[in-house]
Amino acid sequence: WCVLSDSREWELHTPDVNERMIKAAGQMPRMASHVAKVIGTSAIKKWELEKLYESIPQTELKTFETIEAGVNWLKSHGYPVSAAQYFSEIEGSDNK
């Protein structure tokens, strides 16, 4: 299964929180095989997320600047997703 996550407004954490997140992520029994994180242009967010997902070897993480780019990457792996479907399922989204 896959995850498409709009994390453009996601806030950075302190190092101790990151360590706990990494530990928890490594203990998860089953994660998505493909994770598309939309983060905009933040190099720091990209680095932080890559560190987090390193502890989950069965999951391939890719970061993107736009929802459309994330959707296209997931489609290239055979997932039937669309940006329109993604936004229609988010209640109160300004991107409909």
Buried (B, 14 or more C-beta within 10 A) or exposed (E): EBBBBBBBEBEEEEEEEBEEBBEEBEEEEEBBEBBBBBBBEBEEBBEBBEEBBEBBEEBBBBBBEEBEBBBBBBEEEEBEBBBEEBBEEEEEEEEE
